[in-house]
Amino acid sequence: MSQASIKENEVDIVIGAIHPDLTSFMNGWRSVFSRFHLIIVKDPDLKQELNIPDGFDVDVYTKSDIDRVVGSSSISFSGYSCRYFGFLVSRKKYVVSIDDDCLPAQDSTGDFVDAVAQHIVNLTNPATPFFFNTLYDPYCKGADFVRGYPFSLRTGVACALSCGLWLNLADYDAPTQALKPGERNARYVDAVLTIPTGTLMPSVRLPRTATTAEDCVVEMAGAIKQQLGATDPVFARAAEAMVEWIRIWKAVGSGSPGK
């Protein structure tokens, strides 16, 4: 497949602000953030005013904006969930989300790692989920496919989602993090790896009629409610919240650039 190109004006960076003073955070990312449009969503539970340094193309949204746009809803936008409001109001094709307590990493030589640029590279290069590749990224500079990789699969497929991992605080799920509060991840690994198909949530099977992200969320909500709803009320509430999110998404007009 041919490689696409992403222009900087096609990207929004969404920041969920749960800390009032964003000065060190914004200045730490200045060389990156100054190239893009920023959406900062203030945690509706945060009482202090936000302190944002000058020199950025930024729109700031607060609780009053959330109430005005979303209206009456069971969806919570408190804490880092406030970032999801940024996804609702963005009209860009690509959205990069960065927490306000994350600072740029450094590679093994001490150079600054432009995480946003790496995500853009990942999204413009094909993913290779159908055959496991023992090299991390066959599309990076100087690399190639390993011996035995089927030629028919080397064109890959479009990359829909690019995810990064934290340094310092280990990127665990909440229960594991609670059990290992002192665990730290200190080694930067310069690697991009496609997750092979069938290894992530292999129990989830969606019908071919689900051709949009909205369709997929509704299908998963139905499966969660049907298969897990009777075991614990939390699953039924989660399924209802997923359906409610799609209702809000469509009502706001998200996913419709320029609308």
N, C-alpha and C positions, 0 to 999 in steps of 0.2 A: 504494500500500500504506500501511496505517496505521503511524504511528510508535510504537515500543515505548518503554517506560521501564525504566531499570536502577536498582535500588536498590543502595546502597553495600554492603549485606550480601550481595549477589550477586557481589561482585568480590574476587578475591585478587590481591595484588601479589607476584610471585615475584622474588626477588633471588638471583642466584648470587654468593656471596661468595668472591672469590679474594684479597682483601686482608683482613688481620686487624682493622685499626682502621676501623670503619664510622662513626665519630662524625661527621666532617664531612659524609659522604654522607647519613646519616640526618637530621642537623639541617638540611641544605640542602633536603631534601624534606619536612620535618616537617609543614608546612601541608597537604600532600597525603597523606602516609603515615598521619598520625594519624586519618584518616577511614576507613581500610580495614584489613582483616586482612592481615598480612604473612606470607609464607613465605620464610625465609632458609635457603638450602642452602649449607653450608660445603664448599668444594672439598676432596675427600677427600685431596688431596696437601698441603693447608695444615697445617703443624704447630702454628702459634701459635693461642692461644685467640682467639675473636672478641670484640671490644670493641663492644658495642651500647648506645647511650644509652637511658635510661628513657623511658617515656611512649608506648610503642607496643604495639599488640595483635599480638604476633609469636610464631610457632612456628619454632624453629631445628632444622634437621636436619643430622646429621653422617655421617661414613663408616659408623659402626655402624648408623645407621638405614637407609642405602642397602643395606648388606649384609643386614640383617634383612628388608627389604621385597622387594628385588630377587632376593637369593640369587645363585646361580651364573649368570653371564651374560657374554656377549661384549661387551655394551654398556658403553662407557666414560662415566663421569660426572665425569671430571677436567676441570679448568679451567672455562671458562664452560659446558661441557656439564653441570655440576652443576645448572644451572637446570631441566633436563629432569626431574629427580627431583621438583622442585616441581610440575611439571605433573602428574606421576603421583599425588601425594598430595592435590592440591587437590580439593575437592568443590564448588567454586563453578562457576556457569555461565560466568563470564567470568574470564579470567586476563590480567593485564598484567605483562609482564616488563621489568625495568629493570636494566641492568648497574651494578655497584657503583662504576664510575669515571665515571658520567654524572651531571652536575649540571643543575638546571633551567635552561632557556634564558630569555632576555629578548627581548621583541619590540622593534620599532623605537622605541617610546616608553620603553623601559626597564622595562616591567611584566613581572612574573613570568608565565611560560607554564605553565599547569596541563596538562601533557601527558596525564595520566590522564583528566581531564575531557574533553579533546578526543577521546581514543580512545572514550570512552563516547558522546559526541555522534555520532561516526562510525558506531558500531555501532547506534545507535538511529535513524539516518537511512538512507533507501534509498541504494543504489549505482546508478550509471547506466552499465553497461558496454556497452550494445548500440548506442549512437549517440554519437559523439564530441561532447563539449560544450566549447565554447571558453571558457566561464567555469569557474572551478575547482570551485565547489560551489554548485549551484543551490538547495540547501536551507539555506544559511547565512542569517543575518539580513540582510534588505535585498536579497537576490539573487533572481534568477528564471532561468528557462530562456531560452537565446538564441533569437532568431528562427529558425524553421525546424526546431526540435527537435520530433520527432513527438509529438503529444499522447498517442498510445497507449502511449508508452514513458516518460512522465513520472512514472508511479507507481514506476518503478524496481524493484529486487529487494533482498532482504535482504543486508546487509553481513555477511560471515562473518569477515573478517580486516582489522584496521586496523594499518597499519605506519607508523612514523615514521623520520625521518632524523636523523643526528647533525649537530650543529654542531661547529666546531673541526676535529677529525680527520675527513677526508673519508670518506664512507660507501662505500668501494670494496670490491670483492672482494679477497681476500687477494693474488693475484698483482699486481694493479694497485697496491695499497697498498704492496707491497714495492718496486715500481718508482718510486713517487712518495711517499717517506716524509715529505717536507716539505710536501705539499699540505694546505691548510687550507680549510675552508668556514666563512666568518665571517658570512655574510648570512642573517638569519632571514627566511624567506618564510612569511607567514601564508596558507597555501593548502591545500585538500583536493582531491585529484584522484582520480577513479576510473580505474583502469587498464582501457582498453577490452578487451573479450573478444577473444581470439585473438592478442594482442600479447605476452603473458607465457607463455613455454613453449608456443608454438603447436604444437609437435610432439607434445605430450601429448594423447592422446585417450582418455578413459575410457568404458567401456560404461555404458549407462543402468542396468544392474543394480547398479552400484557406488553405493549410496545413502547410505553412511555414510563418515565419515573413515577408519575402519579398512579398509573395502572399497577405498577409493581408494589407500591406502598399499600394500596387498597387490597391487593391480593394477599400480601403478608399479614395485614391487619385481620382479614377474614380467617386466615389459617391460625393465627395466634388465638383469636377468640374461640374458634371451634375446637382446637386441639388442646389449648392450655387454660382457657377461661374457667373451666370447672375446677381446676386444681388450686387456683389461688386468685382472689379478686384483683390482684395487682396486674395480672395478664389481661383481664377484661378491660381494665382502665387504660392500659397501654394501647390496646387495640382501638379503643374509642378515641384516644388522643391522636393516633395516627390518622384516622379518618377525619378528625377535626382539623388536623394540620393541612390535609389536602383541601378541605373546604376553604380554609383561610388562604392557602396558596393560590387557589383559583380566583377567589374573590378579590384578592389584592392585585391579581394579574401578573404574578411572578412567572418567570420563564418566558415573558413576552418582551423582548428587547425593544426599548424605545417607547413602550406604552406608558 
